[in-house]
């Protein structure tokens, strides 16, 4: 049995168990979201997926509906003014990502893989990187998600224009990380990424990821400099 089949079976089991475990918390959270912000619970947005095909990603609503055309657009900053009253807490804890269990169950996402980007961000990559970025299904977590767990801080701390910083440094490095993942994709790699994701909830430090995967591409100097300016 190929690993792709094993991975799909694992995805189905993970998504089913995850949805059952989360079900008791859904009703109070749904009520809270309904009564705050703009009153909507889920946010469905088109993202680029497996083999560069579009799909709708599920998330709990954390930002204003018009956010993609307001402020910094597809880039979210720390304490972004577009966040709803509950949005800051849901994003900080990553609870807003839980509805993606539906995507995993449907088969347009996996537990581990490259993060599904908005088209506007996907097009910032070179054609060569675009070609290989989604040779694996996009994931709820992944190697770039671990390295950039506090991604909002990079954009908040840089002196550059946010989309330019993203295009020149963040996106190309994510491309390198996902190329590494596509080359090393295996049961062991995926299991380690899942364990590191759980660990990052309590210890959000990318250095532990490099200890687990010593041959990972190193952070470029421009990103390191921004990292060192963090408060």
C-alpha positions in Angstrom: 0.0 0.0 0.0 1.5 3.4 -1.1 2.0 6.2 1.4 -0.6 8.3 -0.4 -3.3 5.7 0.4 -2.1 5.4 4.1 -2.0 9.2 4.4 -5.6 9.5 3.0 -6.9 6.9 5.5 -5.1 8.7 8.3 -6.6 12.0 7.1 -10.1 10.6 7.2 -9.6 9.1 10.7 -8.1 12.3 12.0 -10.8 14.5 10.6 -13.7 12.3 11.9 -12.2 12.0 15.4 -11.3 15.7 15.4 -14.9 16.8 14.5 -16.4 14.5 17.1 -14.1 15.8 19.8 -14.7 19.4 18.9 -18.5 19.0 18.6 -19.4 19.8 22.3 -17.5 23.2 22.0 -19.1 24.1 18.7 -22.5 25.4 19.9 -21.2 27.9 22.5 -18.5 29.1 20.1 -21.1 29.5 17.3 -23.4 31.5 19.5 -20.5 33.7 20.6 -19.5 34.4 17.0 -23.1 35.0 16.0 -23.5 37.6 18.7 -20.1 39.4 18.1 -18.4 41.0 15.1 -20.5 40.9 12.0 -22.6 37.9 13.2 -21.3 35.2 10.9 -19.8 31.9 12.0 -17.8 30.5 9.1 -15.7 32.2 6.5 -15.3 30.4 3.2 -12.5 31.7 0.9 -11.0 30.5 -2.3 -7.5 29.2 -2.0 -5.0 27.5 -4.3 -4.8 23.7 -3.7 -3.5 20.4 -4.9 -2.0 20.7 -8.4 -2.8 24.4 -8.3 -6.6 23.9 -8.5 -8.8 26.3 -6.5 -11.0 25.2 -3.6 -13.0 26.8 -0.8 -11.3 26.7 2.6 -13.4 26.6 5.8 -12.5 28.8 8.8 -14.2 30.4 11.8 -14.8 34.0 11.1 -12.2 36.2 12.7 -12.0 39.3 10.5 -14.4 41.7 8.7 -16.0 40.2 5.6 -14.4 43.0 3.4 -10.9 42.4 4.9 -9.3 41.2 1.6 -10.0 44.7 0.1 -9.2 46.6 3.3 -5.9 47.6 5.0 -3.0 45.2 4.2 -5.3 42.9 2.2 -4.2 39.2 2.3 -1.5 40.0 5.0 -2.7 40.0 8.6 -0.7 42.1 11.1 -0.4 41.6 14.9 -3.4 43.3 16.5 -4.8 44.0 13.0 -7.7 46.5 13.2 -9.8 44.2 10.9 -10.0 41.5 13.5 -13.4 40.9 15.1 -13.8 41.0 19.0 -13.2 37.2 19.1 -10.9 37.1 16.1 -7.7 37.9 18.0 -8.2 35.0 20.4 -9.3 32.5 17.8 -6.3 33.3 15.6 -3.8 33.4 18.5 -4.9 29.9 19.6 -5.4 28.6 16.0 -8.9 27.6 16.9 -10.1 29.4 13.8 -8.4 26.6 11.7 -10.5 23.8 13.2 -13.2 23.9 10.5 -10.6 22.8 8.0 -11.2 19.3 9.3 -14.2 19.5 6.9 -11.7 20.2 4.0 -9.6 17.2 5.2 -12.6 15.0 5.3 -13.7 16.1 1.8 -10.2 15.4 0.5 -9.1 18.8 -0.7 -6.7 19.1 2.2 -4.5 16.9 4.3 -3.4 17.0 7.9 0.2 17.8 6.8 1.2 19.8 3.7 1.9 23.3 2.4 -0.5 26.0 3.6 -3.2 26.8 1.0 -2.5 30.4 -0.2 -4.8 33.0 -1.6 -4.3 33.4 -5.4 -2.9 36.9 -4.9 -0.1 35.5 -2.7 0.4 32.4 -4.8 1.1 34.6 -7.9 4.0 36.3 -6.0 6.0 33.1 -6.5 8.1 32.5 -9.6 6.5 30.1 -12.2 9.1 27.4 -11.2 8.0 27.5 -7.6 4.3 27.6 -8.5 4.8 24.5 -10.5 6.1 22.4 -7.6 4.5 24.1 -4.5 1.3 22.0 -4.5 2.6 18.6 -5.7 1.3 17.6 -2.2 -2.2 18.4 -0.9 -2.3 21.6 1.2 -2.3 20.9 4.9 -3.8 22.0 8.2 -0.2 22.2 9.4 3.2 21.9 7.7 6.8 22.7 7.8 6.4 26.4 6.7 3.5 26.7 9.2 5.8 25.7 12.0 8.6 28.0 11.0 6.2 30.9 10.5 3.8 30.1 13.4 4.0 33.8 14.4 4.1 35.1 10.9 2.1 38.2 11.7 5.1 39.5 13.8 7.4 39.5 10.8 5.1 41.8 8.9 4.5 44.0 11.9 8.2 44.4 12.6 9.6 45.0 9.1 10.2 48.5 7.9 9.5 47.4 4.3 6.1 47.6 2.6 4.4 44.5 3.7 3.6 42.9 0.3 7.1 43.7 -1.0 8.6 42.0 2.1 6.3 39.1 1.5 7.2 38.8 -2.2 10.9 39.2 -1.8 11.6 37.2 1.3 8.7 35.3 2.9 7.2 33.7 -0.1 10.5 32.5 -1.7 11.6 31.0 1.6 8.2 29.2 2.0 8.8 27.8 -1.5 12.2 26.4 -0.3 10.6 24.9 2.8 7.8 23.2 0.8 10.2 21.9 -1.8 12.1 20.3 1.1 8.8 18.8 2.4 7.9 17.4 -1.0 11.3 15.7 -1.2 11.1 14.3 2.4 7.4 13.5 2.6 7.0 10.2 4.6 5.1 8.8 7.6 8.0 9.8 9.9 8.2 13.3 8.6 4.5 13.9 8.9 4.4 12.4 12.4 7.2 14.6 13.6 5.5 17.7 12.1 2.2 16.8 13.9 4.1 16.4 17.2 6.0 19.6 16.7 2.7 21.4 15.9 1.3 20.2 19.2 4.5 21.3 21.0 4.4 24.7 19.4 1.1 25.5 21.2 3.2 25.7 24.5 6.6 26.4 23.0 6.3 28.4 19.8 10.0 28.5 18.9 11.2 27.6 15.4 14.6 26.4 16.8 13.0 23.2 17.9 11.9 22.5 14.3 15.5 22.8 13.1 16.6 20.4 15.8 14.1 17.9 14.5 15.1 18.5 10.9 18.7 19.7 10.8 18.8 19.8 6.9 16.0 22.3 6.6 16.7 25.4 4.6 18.0 28.1 7.0 16.2 31.4 7.5 17.5 34.1 5.1 19.4 37.0 6.7 16.7 39.5 5.9 14.1 37.4 7.8 16.5 36.8 10.6 17.1 40.6 11.0 13.4 41.2 11.3 13.1 38.2 13.8 15.8 39.8 16.0 13.8 43.1 16.2 10.8 41.4 17.8 9.6 42.9 21.1 
